[in-house]
Amino acid sequence: MAIRDQLHDTSYWLEEVKQRCGCSSDGELARLLGVTKQAVSMQKAGKHEMSVKQAVKVSELLKCNPMEVICGVMFHQDVMERDFWTDIFQQTVTENDRRHYFKKV
């Protein structure tokens, strides 16, 4: 799998949290993340990206490396800096991190 395929966008991360934490609605997801339901809706629609603080909260809930979430979000947000975020991802997210946290069960 190519590195770029592992750099997930905000919508992906929100759905991961919703699924893994058993949220039954976007409102419940928003409460869990400490943001408004409108913020979640806009993020899912691709109109806004999550903040770094929210990305760290997502990583805590998913028990994954915060840089995995941050790099993915920034990769999709800042297309002019994609190479930068790919390099940071490679430097900060080890193979062990990827296997441990995102292994398909």
N, C-alpha and C positions, 0 to 999 in steps of 0.2 A: 504494500500500500504506500502510495506517495505521501510525502509529508503534507502537501497541500490538501490532501483528502482527509487529514486528521485535524485540520484547522477549521473548527466548526463555528457557525455564526450564532448570534444571540438567540434566534428562534430555536435552534437545536438544543442549546443549553437550557432554555426555559422548559422545553418539552421533557428533557431528561430529568430535571428537578420535579416537574409535575408527576411524571410517571414513577420515579423511584421513591418519592416522598408520599405518594398516594393522594395527591391533591385532586379533588373531584371537580374543581372549577378554577378559572383564572383568578377569581376573587380570593380563593384560598391560597393559590400560588402567590399572589401579590402580598397577602398578609404574611406569609412565610418569609418572603424576601424583604419585607419592610418597605414596599413601594405601593403605589396606587394601582387599582385595576386598570385604569386608563394607561398607565405607564407600561404595564404588561401587554395590553392590547396593541399599543403603538410599537412596542419592541417586536412583537410577533409579526406584525404587518411590515416590518422592515423600515418603519418611519423614524425610529430612534434606536440607538444601540444602548446596551446596559453600561453603567458607569463602572469604573475600576472597583469601587467599593462593592457594588452589586456582584461583580464577577468574583470577587473574593468570597462573598457570602455563598454564591453558587458552588464554588469549589469546596467550601466547608461542608455544605449539605451533601455533596456528592463524594466527599472524602478523596478529592483529587488535587493534584498540583495546581495552585492558583494560576501559574503561568500558562497552563494548558488552556484555561478559559480566557484569560486576558489576551494571549497571542491570537487565539481564534477570533475573538470579537474584533480586535484591532486589525487583523488581516482582512476581514470583510468590510470594515469601516473605512480604512485608509488604503485605497487601491494603489496609490502612488508609493506606498511604503511596504508593499507585500513582501518583497525580498528581505527587508529588515525584520519583519515579524516572523518570517520563516526561519531566518537565522537565529533569532532569539528563542524560538520554539525548540530548535535543534539543540541549542546550548543549555536550555534550562529544564527540558522535559526529557527524562531518560527513557530508554526502552522499557525498563522495569516499571516506571510510572504508567506507561501506556498499557502494558500487559496486565498489571495488577488492577487498575481501576476500570478498564473498559473491556475486560474479557467477557465474551458472550457466554452466558450460562444456559 
